[in-house]
Amino acid sequence: MLDPTMVAAKMAETAADIRNGTGLPIPARTRNQVLPSAEDWARIRARFGLEG
């Protein structure tokens, strides 16, 4: 059996790790269809060496 509180806590922890690791914000449900900004794309492309 899964404890819903522990599942929610682990999901929040995972979201924080993703946000801290990539620098990208985790979008709210109302913004699910919104792409990252041009600044976010540039930062991520630079981080992975895709500029050029």
Buried (B, 14 or more C-beta within 10 A) or exposed (E): EEEEEEEEEEEEEEEEEEEEEBEBEEEEEEEEEEEBEEEBEEBBEEEEEEEE
